[in-house]
């Protein structure tokens, strides 16, 4: 019967999801961590993706919540640490700029990371304050500024653009200035080429979100958060089987060296235990 098939499906996927979300992480060396949220129905899933030193991607964990609040994000990070994620390892963390995510990361990792804010999200935020006819022109100028090999020169150009926007579009200018330094982290770390293009945004994790939405596209009614988690993680399990190494993976040793050189060896134990 349909109800019998449904019960068996729920039971089996529940076991698979529990096993998937309890995999030990201590064996992984993860210089890059990406965090982002995806909406499924009226629920939000926050997903953590890790990239190891050989360029392989790993789905690390998922939590369900109503928003990207710092409490929900910290719960996800605590689960990852309990499963063996190394806190003291210097790493690059890429997010969409969510304040909740940033606070949770800061309280969890202290000073042991560098934060890259997604440039695509920043561009969308700025464009939202501009009329349609002006967006393409400003997108081109933003991208040109971010292409500067020097982070200081790029910052000067971005601030100059913000000054130009002040007169006619002050909202866009304020949006551009907010968190501007964190859009230049990969440049300050000396990354270039394909690796910079990969890590300058949350695209690697957003591609997984597309898989989640595709798998769940025929669901008409979500019966609670547990159902959302089961479907979302099932989609991620399928997506993980098709992962390829990231573009620019051969330059990850240079990223590791840059992180080690810019992050002090001391651990901010007070922040970690907060």
GUKOL-792406 format. One record per residue (C-alpha): residue in one letter; residue number from 1; x, z, y. Coordinates in pm, whole numbers, plus 50000, padded with zeros to 5 digits. Each point is the difference from the previous one (the first is absolute). Layout:
N
> rest; nr; east; up; north
> a; NUM; X; Z; Y .
...
***
This chain:
274
> rest; nr; east; up; north
> x; 1; 50000; 50000; 50000 .
> x; 2; 50101; 49964; 50361 .
> x; 3; 50011; 50376; 50049 .
> x; 4; 50225; 50042; 49695 .
> x; 5; 50241; 49733; 50123 .
> x; 6; 50000; 50162; 50343 .
> x; 7; 50083; 50344; 49859 .
> x; 8; 50282; 49860; 49789 .
> x; 9; 50137; 49807; 50297 .
> x; 10; 49997; 50312; 50219 .
> x; 11; 50165; 50215; 49733 .
> x; 12; 50277; 49750; 49924 .
> x; 13; 50080; 49913; 50360 .
> x; 14; 50000; 50369; 50090 .
> x; 15; 50267; 50069; 49736 .
> x; 16; 50205; 49701; 50112 .
> x; 17; 49979; 50103; 50365 .
> x; 18; 50104; 50359; 49924 .
> x; 19; 50297; 49876; 49799 .
> x; 20; 50098; 49751; 50271 .
> x; 21; 49986; 50262; 50277 .
> x; 22; 50204; 50253; 49804 .
> x; 23; 50304; 49783; 49929 .
> x; 24; 50327; 50181; 50079 .
> x; 25; 50175; 49879; 50315 .
> x; 26; 50330; 50184; 49970 .
> x; 27; 50165; 49709; 49820 .
> x; 28; 49938; 49766; 50296 .
> x; 29; 50242; 49955; 50289 .
> x; 30; 49768; 49905; 50288 .
> x; 31; 50164; 49919; 50334 .
> x; 32; 49671; 49859; 50134 .
> x; 33; 49655; 50155; 50003 .
> x; 34; 49687; 49830; 50135 .
> x; 35; 49668; 50174; 50069 .
> x; 36; 49672; 49840; 50099 .
> x; 37; 49626; 50045; 49962 .
> x; 38; 49738; 49758; 49867 .
> x; 39; 49624; 50033; 50038 .
> x; 40; 49780; 49964; 49692 .
> x; 41; 49635; 50045; 50085 .
> x; 42; 49973; 50312; 50212 .
> x; 43; 50314; 50145; 49848 .
> x; 44; 50365; 49968; 50091 .
> x; 45; 50287; 49986; 49753 .
> x; 46; 50349; 50081; 50126 .
> x; 47; 50263; 49826; 49789 .
> x; 48; 50372; 50072; 49972 .
> x; 49; 50234; 49717; 49902 .
> x; 50; 50368; 50052; 49924 .
> x; 51; 50279; 49742; 50001 .
> x; 52; 50307; 50082; 49794 .
> x; 53; 50363; 49911; 50065 .
> x; 54; 49968; 49681; 49796 .
> x; 55; 49699; 49876; 50193 .
> x; 56; 49732; 50081; 49742 .
> x; 57; 49665; 50130; 50127 .
> x; 58; 49824; 50300; 49844 .
> x; 59; 49651; 50135; 50063 .
> x; 60; 50072; 50371; 50044 .
> x; 61; 49666; 50163; 50068 .
> x; 62; 49648; 49981; 50140 .
> x; 63; 49768; 50253; 50162 .
> x; 64; 49642; 49967; 50122 .
> x; 65; 49880; 50130; 50333 .
> x; 66; 49770; 49928; 50291 .
> x; 67; 50284; 49913; 50239 .
> x; 68; 50379; 49978; 50032 .
> x; 69; 50017; 50365; 50103 .
> x; 70; 50323; 50194; 49974 .
> x; 71; 49845; 50234; 49740 .
> x; 72; 49904; 49716; 49768 .
> x; 73; 50338; 49831; 50044 .
> x; 74; 50189; 50323; 49934 .
> x; 75; 49803; 50047; 49680 .
> x; 76; 50122; 49660; 49883 .
> x; 77; 50360; 50080; 50093 .
> x; 78; 49986; 50339; 49827 .
> x; 79; 49880; 49831; 49683 .
> x; 80; 50290; 49755; 50015 .
> x; 81; 50251; 50283; 50047 .
> x; 82; 49850; 50197; 49712 .
> x; 83; 50054; 49694; 49782 .
> x; 84; 50366; 49980; 50098 .
> x; 85; 50027; 49803; 50324 .
> x; 86; 50327; 50110; 50160 .
> x; 87; 49941; 50149; 50344 .
> x; 88; 50364; 50017; 50108 .
> x; 89; 50078; 49634; 49943 .
> x; 90; 50043; 49810; 50330 .
> x; 91; 49735; 49730; 50013 .
> x; 92; 49810; 49754; 50215 .
> x; 93; 49625; 50065; 50021 .
> x; 94; 49771; 49721; 50119 .
> x; 95; 49644; 50067; 50122 .
> x; 96; 49734; 49838; 50215 .
> x; 97; 50052; 50258; 50273 .
> x; 98; 49721; 50237; 49898 .
> x; 99; 50049; 50338; 50172 .
> x; 100; 49881; 50183; 49688 .
> x; 101; 50255; 49823; 49783 .
> x; 102; 50280; 50059; 50249 .
> x; 103; 49925; 50372; 50025 .
> x; 104; 49985; 50041; 49623 .
> x; 105; 50330; 49816; 49955 .
> x; 106; 50172; 50205; 50270 .
> x; 107; 49882; 50331; 49857 .
> x; 108; 50097; 49899; 49647 .
> x; 109; 50337; 49829; 50046 .
> x; 110; 50128; 50167; 50317 .
> x; 111; 50292; 49795; 50133 .
> x; 112; 50085; 49823; 49675 .
> x; 113; 49841; 49664; 50078 .
> x; 114; 49970; 49721; 50252 .
> x; 115; 49655; 49871; 50091 .
> x; 116; 49921; 49631; 50041 .
> x; 117; 49668; 49924; 50164 .
> x; 118; 49834; 49681; 49877 .
> x; 119; 50049; 49725; 50257 .
> x; 120; 49692; 49812; 49887 .
> x; 121; 49778; 50303; 50058 .
> x; 122; 50163; 50051; 50340 .
> x; 123; 49934; 49637; 50088 .
> x; 124; 49634; 50031; 49900 .
> x; 125; 49963; 50315; 50206 .
> x; 126; 50142; 49830; 50308 .
> x; 127; 49796; 49682; 49948 .
> x; 128; 49680; 50205; 49980 .
> x; 129; 50046; 50076; 50371 .
> x; 130; 50042; 49635; 50098 .
> x; 131; 49748; 49717; 50047 .
> x; 132; 50001; 49734; 49729 .
> x; 133; 50157; 49731; 50219 .
> x; 134; 50307; 50214; 50076 .
> x; 135; 50080; 50132; 49653 .
> x; 136; 50209; 49716; 49859 .
> x; 137; 50232; 49998; 50301 .
> x; 138; 50067; 50372; 49978 .
> x; 139; 50041; 49991; 49621 .
> x; 140; 50274; 49742; 50035 .
> x; 141; 50180; 50211; 50260 .
> x; 142; 49971; 50317; 49794 .
> x; 143; 50145; 49832; 49693 .
> x; 144; 50283; 49852; 50204 .
> x; 145; 50093; 50344; 50132 .
> x; 146; 49999; 50153; 49651 .
> x; 147; 50233; 49724; 49878 .
> x; 148; 50279; 50128; 50222 .
> x; 149; 50290; 50118; 49777 .
> x; 150; 50070; 50288; 50239 .
> x; 151; 49740; 50278; 49998 .
> x; 152; 50088; 50095; 50360 .
> x; 153; 49950; 49645; 50124 .
> x; 154; 49677; 49970; 49803 .
> x; 155; 49874; 50324; 50157 .
> x; 156; 50085; 49874; 50347 .
> x; 157; 49806; 49680; 49940 .
> x; 158; 49700; 50187; 49858 .
> x; 159; 49993; 50239; 50295 .
> x; 160; 50021; 49702; 50234 .
> x; 161; 49697; 49849; 49828 .
> x; 162; 49815; 50331; 50037 .
> x; 163; 50081; 49999; 50372 .
> x; 164; 49859; 49648; 50030 .
> x; 165; 49683; 50107; 49823 .
> x; 166; 49951; 50303; 50226 .
> x; 167; 49833; 49814; 50282 .
> x; 168; 49728; 49805; 49819 .
> x; 169; 49985; 50163; 49656 .
> x; 170; 50108; 50367; 50031 .
> x; 171; 49841; 50089; 49665 .
> x; 172; 50222; 49746; 49823 .
> x; 173; 50304; 50133; 50186 .
> x; 174; 49930; 50358; 49894 .
> x; 175; 49943; 49888; 49641 .
> x; 176; 50333; 49816; 49996 .
> x; 177; 50195; 50297; 50138 .
> x; 178; 49846; 50246; 49753 .
> x; 179; 50236; 50037; 49704 .
> x; 180; 50212; 49706; 50119 .
> x; 181; 50331; 50150; 49884 .
> x; 182; 49872; 50034; 49644 .
> x; 183; 49930; 49626; 49978 .
> x; 184; 50376; 49949; 50040 .
> x; 185; 50125; 50232; 49725 .
> x; 186; 50095; 49720; 49758 .
> x; 187; 50193; 49831; 50281 .
> x; 188; 50183; 50324; 50087 .
> x; 189; 50096; 50035; 49633 .
> x; 190; 50172; 49662; 50021 .
> x; 191; 49765; 49814; 49766 .
> x; 192; 49966; 49625; 50030 .
> x; 193; 49869; 49697; 49819 .
> x; 194; 49752; 50032; 49716 .
> x; 195; 50031; 50378; 49960 .
> x; 196; 49913; 50059; 50366 .
> x; 197; 49702; 49767; 49966 .
> x; 198; 49882; 50194; 49693 .
> x; 199; 50038; 50351; 50143 .
> x; 200; 49887; 49938; 50358 .
> x; 201; 49635; 50026; 49892 .
> x; 202; 49772; 50147; 49733 .
> x; 203; 49935; 49655; 49847 .
> x; 204; 50134; 50097; 49654 .
> x; 205; 49741; 50276; 49969 .
> x; 206; 49719; 49805; 50169 .
> x; 207; 50039; 49727; 49738 .
> x; 208; 49900; 50265; 49744 .
> x; 209; 49693; 50082; 50205 .
> x; 210; 49886; 49640; 49960 .
> x; 211; 50023; 50042; 49622 .
> x; 212; 49791; 50318; 50017 .
> x; 213; 49729; 49829; 50202 .
> x; 214; 50001; 49700; 49767 .
> x; 215; 49956; 50212; 49686 .
> x; 216; 49722; 50206; 50157 .
> x; 217; 49824; 49714; 50179 .
> x; 218; 49694; 50012; 49772 .
> x; 219; 49940; 50374; 50030 .
> x; 220; 49673; 50042; 50188 .
> x; 221; 49979; 50378; 50016 .
> x; 222; 50278; 50258; 49989 .
> x; 223; 49899; 50318; 49815 .
> x; 224; 50242; 50241; 50161 .
> x; 225; 50372; 50022; 50062 .
> x; 226; 50098; 50027; 49634 .
> x; 227; 49855; 49656; 49936 .
> x; 228; 50189; 49860; 50299 .
> x; 229; 50327; 50146; 49870 .
> x; 230; 49943; 49864; 49649 .
> x; 231; 49930; 49647; 50123 .
> x; 232; 50275; 50008; 50261 .
> x; 233; 50270; 50125; 49764 .
> x; 234; 49887; 49762; 49725 .
> x; 235; 50053; 49715; 50246 .
> x; 236; 50342; 50137; 50096 .
> x; 237; 50101; 50025; 49636 .
> x; 238; 49917; 49633; 49959 .
> x; 239; 50182; 49908; 50322 .
> x; 240; 50312; 50188; 49892 .
> x; 241; 50038; 49780; 49693 .
> x; 242; 50046; 49703; 50235 .
> x; 243; 50246; 50158; 50244 .
> x; 244; 50315; 49812; 50087 .
> x; 245; 50308; 50130; 50172 .
> x; 246; 49972; 50003; 50376 .
> x; 247; 50158; 49730; 50210 .
> x; 248; 50342; 50105; 50122 .
> x; 249; 50060; 50253; 49720 .
> x; 250; 50369; 49912; 49987 .
> x; 251; 50043; 50164; 50342 .
> x; 252; 49857; 50338; 49893 .
> x; 253; 50352; 50148; 49956 .
> x; 254; 50053; 49934; 50372 .
> x; 255; 49674; 50184; 50071 .
> x; 256; 50115; 50295; 49789 .
> x; 257; 50328; 50013; 50189 .
> x; 258; 49823; 49987; 50337 .
> x; 259; 49762; 50279; 49901 .
> x; 260; 50286; 50218; 49878 .
> x; 261; 50190; 49939; 50323 .
> x; 262; 49710; 50081; 50235 .
> x; 263; 49837; 50294; 49818 .
> x; 264; 50180; 50333; 50004 .
> x; 265; 50078; 50151; 49656 .
> x; 266; 49830; 50332; 50085 .
> x; 267; 49647; 50049; 49871 .
> x; 268; 49728; 50125; 50234 .
> x; 269; 49872; 50257; 49751 .
> x; 270; 49764; 50159; 50249 .
> x; 271; 49819; 49670; 50057 .
> x; 272; 49985; 49926; 49629 .
> x; 273; 49844; 50335; 49914 .
> x; 274; 49756; 49997; 50290 .
***
